[in-house]
Amino acid sequence: MNMAEPNPPTALRGRWLIDEPMSRHVSWRAGGLARHAYIPADLDDLVAMLRTLPASEPVMFVGLGSNLLVRDGGYAGTVVFTHGVLRSLALSDATTVYAEAGVPSPKLARFAALHDLVGAEFFAGIPGTIGGALAMNAGCYGGETWRVVREVKTLARDGALHTRRPADYSIDYRNVALVSGAEEWFVAAWFDFASGSGADARVRIRDFLAQRIATQPLEKPNAGSVFRNPPGEYAARLIEACGLKGVRRGNACISPKHANFIVNLGGASAGDIEGLIVDAQAAVQARFGVALEREVRIVGDER
């Protein structure tokens, strides 16, 4: 037996997948295979599964895969799919919402508005799950995830569950890190909002969604904004000024509609997409002296 391989006991209630195409699980619809993947039955089952893995096994949690690219050579570890599993969403008290990591961010916005809470509307513009929003301090339309976080529930590599507060993290623009440096994953959070008009909140949500449809290339597979905005500047403006709108590599294209988006025209490889990312960084660095930092995460091996 290869001791580096997971040896799932029959007590586990979730589904193991072998050589799972990550193109099925990321919004770019491109990328290689995950050596192993697991769809847990619930949080208790996820805890039990983690305890079966060798300490050397790389692990990655994936929700909707809306800010992730897996290279064509694949991911030599275990991917945990949380979307569709960690979906609890409830009022914790009059102004606090409890949401598990697999809840789509727009669903949190609608739930809060339904219960006459305001301050969650910006979540409607975040295409991923709550777990991803927590991991990268996702934000849009003037809002940021960690501004409304009271506490989070995390899962450690040994299967232990912890409750953490914002003070336990270093939180910045599109970046969140546990101060202790420990490896933990977000499985839920408590969000504080304010009482207000749910009807007004729903109007703002509709306005945000209309703005998103009008300005972003949602008709093609994409991963949202590829780059963080540099201080006092917009990544899209810099890329457009370099004449890169519409530029292609294979079947990947820098969107003619929004230069900070790369779209899959159909059958693009992860290498095509990453090549455009590198091209945009090089062009902006050469012309403006600005080093664009990625928002999207790139993992795995090149073919």
Beta strands, then each sheet from edge to edge (+ up, - down):
strand 1: 15-21
strand 2: 33-39
strand 3: 59-62
strand 4: 68-70
strand 5: 75-81
strand 6: 89-93
strand 7: 96-100
strand 8: 117-118
strand 9: 139-140
strand 10: 143-144
strand 11: 149-156
strand 12: 161-164
strand 13: 169-172
strand 14: 175-178
strand 15: 184-192
strand 16: 194-195
strand 17: 248-249
strand 18: 252-254
strand 19: 262-264
strand 20: 297-299
sheet 1: 1+ 2- 5- 3-
sheet 2: 4+ 20+
sheet 3: 6+ 7- 15+ 11- 12+
sheet 4: 8+ 16-
sheet 5: 9+ 10-
sheet 6: 13+ 14-
sheet 7: 17+ 18- 19+
end
